[in-house]
Amino acid sequence: MRAARFIAAGRVHRGRLEGDVLIDEAGQPHPASAVTWLPPVAPSKIIGFVLTYREHAAELGLAAPAEPAPFFKPPGSVVGHRAAVVHPRGVEFMHYEAELAVVMGRRVRRLRPEAVPDAVRGYTIANDVTVRDFITNTFRPPVRAKGWDTFCPLGPVVVEGEVADPHRLGLRAYVNGELRQQGSTADLAYSIWDLVAFLSEFMTLEPDDVILTGTPPGISPVRPGDLMRVEIDGLGALENPVVEEEAGG
């Protein structure tokens, strides 16, 4: 199933995507082009990992961490498909980052890696937007770089029960139709099961919590007026325009 949240006819709906039509809880169809997409989940927390693709670390001139290195993005950073991402005033290097996102399905703690698949609800697309002006080395938490409002587009849907192996998915990022980033989850330095299990050692993961698994090489700046598009095999495409921050915003 491809689970979605959206606004249609002035109401918030939970439903499913079938082709180009969203079906709401009552079974009523809505053209996907005519709704306002919401993030497919409302997570209590969003946790990412830095430099999980060694080639991405190399393009930044950084050493990959010796163990998974997590960070938080605040819930206020989450926006849905087609929602605007705000370019902060005065920054120079605002980058897209195409990422596979894991959505948890139940409350868990201290999972073994082999138990992780049964605790996962599904997968969605994430764009871990980052202002690289504020990242100086791997020892400083990248909260200011990654925690801005609108800096975590998710969606369009959560794909449940359709992904046979999340470790064999191609990722691509486009800016204004130009392919800028391309990679595969096969190149992750850690398995997705290991990343989730690592987090569950020291924090309880709740249903609909989102775990970002990292980005492959190929980042580049975006600016107001650009359109970012992230694709992942089998999950669809997530599009978000970049807009300039308003004065006083």
C-alpha positions, -999 to 999 in steps of 0.1 A, spaced: 0 0 0 10 36 -6 -3 55 24 -8 93 22 -20 123 41 -36 151 22 -60 180 22 -90 179 -1 -123 198 0 -110 216 31 -104 185 51 -74 165 62 -75 129 50 -56 97 54 -57 75 24 -39 56 -3 -24 65 -37 -36 43 -66 -21 55 -98 -29 92 -101 -58 91 -77 -59 94 -39 -86 73 -21 -97 87 12 -110 69 43 -145 68 29 -134 54 -4 -139 87 -23 -113 94 -51 -94 127 -54 -71 135 -83 -36 136 -69 -29 168 -89 -57 186 -71 -49 180 -34 -25 196 -10 0 169 0 9 166 37 39 147 50 28 111 50 36 107 87 38 131 117 69 117 135 77 124 171 113 125 161 135 124 129 169 110 132 196 111 105 231 98 101 261 117 87 285 103 61 270 68 57 282 68 21 320 68 20 321 85 -14 300 113 0 325 117 29 353 118 3 336 146 -18 335 167 14 371 159 23 360 143 55 368 109 71 339 86 76 330 81 113 342 50 130 306 41 140 272 55 130 269 92 139 233 103 144 217 137 146 182 150 151 160 171 128 131 189 146 95 180 137 91 216 125 115 208 96 90 183 81 70 194 50 52 174 23 54 168 -14 53 201 -34 56 223 -3 81 251 -4 115 249 12 128 282 25 163 294 16 176 312 47 188 348 41 225 352 38 235 315 33 257 305 4 257 267 3 222 252 8 222 217 -6 196 190 -13 204 155 0 185 125 -15 178 99 12 159 68 18 138 72 50 127 44 72 93 47 90 89 27 122 58 6 127 58 0 164 74 10 197 108 -7 201 139 -7 222 171 -27 220 163 -44 187 187 -69 172 194 -61 136 176 -92 123 145 -81 142 144 -47 125 124 -56 94 94 -67 114 94 -34 133 94 -12 101 61 1 88 75 11 54 97 35 35 95 70 21 116 96 3 134 123 22 153 154 12 177 162 41 182 198 32 214 212 46 232 246 49 268 236 46 280 270 57 274 259 92 293 225 90 330 228 99 339 193 109 323 160 118 327 166 156 301 194 158 265 183 157 249 197 124 218 210 141 221 245 128 229 232 93 200 208 91 174 220 116 157 249 98 120 250 93 110 232 60 144 214 58 130 179 58 106 172 29 91 137 32 68 118 8 48 117 -12 37 84 4 48 57 28 53 25 8 42 -4 29 48 -41 21 62 -35 -14 99 -30 -9 116 -65 -11 151 -52 -2 158 -16 8 195 -22 3 191 -23 -35 174 10 -43 186 37 -67 184 73 -56 185 104 -78 182 141 -73 174 166 -100 174 204 -99 153 221 -125 152 188 -144 190 184 -144 203 152 -128 227 163 -100 230 132 -77 228 95 -83 236 65 -61 223 33 -46 215 21 -11 237 -8 -19 267 15 -12 257 23 24 286 17 48 261 2 73 230 -19 67 197 -2 73 190 -29 100 223 -20 117 214 17 117 180 12 133 193 -13 158 221 11 168 196 38 176 173 14 195 202 6 219 198 40 236 164 54 226 129 42 223 116 44 188 79 51 184 55 44 156 60 67 126 94 79 138 115 86 108 151 75 103 171 91 75 198 67 62 222 92 46 230 106 11 253 94 -17 278 118 -34 267 145 -58 255 174 -37 254 209 -50 238 243 -41 202 253 -47 188 288 -47 154 305 -47 135 297 -78 149 262 -81 128 230 -82 143 200 -63 131 165 -73 142 134 -54 134 99 -68 139 65 -53 132 33 -71 98 19 -63 89 49 -40 80 76 -65 92 112 -66 93 140 -41 93 176 -55 98 208 -36 104 244 -48 130 266 -32 117 300 -21 135 330 -6 130 337 31 107 367 36 120 397 55 113 391 92 107 354 85 
